[in-house]
Amino acid sequence: MTDRGFHGRGFHGALLLGLFAAGCGSVQLPRERYWRLDLPVPAGSELPHGGILRVEDLQLANALHGDCLLQAIGEAQLEPLEHERWIAPLERLVTDAVVLGLSRTRSFELVKGAGDAGREDQVLHGRVVDFAVHRGGRASSAHAVFEFWLEREGQLAFHDEFAASVPLAGDGPLARDSAAAGVAALAQALQQVLDQLGGRMRQAGVFARAAESTPSR
């Protein structure tokens, strides 16, 4: 093979490689986005009345495991949105949101997490049954369904299910351009669940019994 033939083939090979690289560079791969729960500040009591509350780590229903935002279609189908992810495991995000939300009500002397040291007056346990955006026709709404049970002095104070549904701002399926609306609606639905939980605690006499307990810690 002559030098001319070798260099000619090398030139054409380099040209093809450059064109291929340029073609690949023009393809924009979808980027993953990460989301946290932005919990609104609720209206609460001016003084703590519920003693010290410990919130154990919440459990997730099996269908909710994973770090992708979920979209429910119909009664049984769940569709993960592959490029829309929670910044941390969902059970951790939701547990932190419940601890912070209950603490911000100022209805308790202190709200502790599962790993915090010290004693408590009551312990809250919970399970996340549903936490997804549901598509129904042209409208979408965020559904939050939680199961909570509260123990005080080894006794079960209550065991109930709490649910809330919040329409998304704008119609249409949850997609990349409406994921923010879905996350915001889920946070609002969670806040409504916490408001319901606070009301159930009042019905169970949690705050009255805590006020009667010894104030020394």
Buried (B, 14 or more C-beta within 10 A) or exposed (E): EEEEEEEEEEEEEEEEEEEEEEEEEEEEEEEEBEBEBEBEEBEBEEEBBBBBBBBBBBBBEEBBEBBBBBBBBEEEEBBBBEBBBBEBEBBEBBBBBBBBBBBBBBBBBBBBBEEEEEEBBBBBBBBBBBBBBBBEEEEBBBBBBBBBBBBBEEEEBBEBEBBBBBEBEEEEBBEEEBBBBBBBBBBBBBBBBBBBBBEBBBEBBBBEBBBEEEEEE
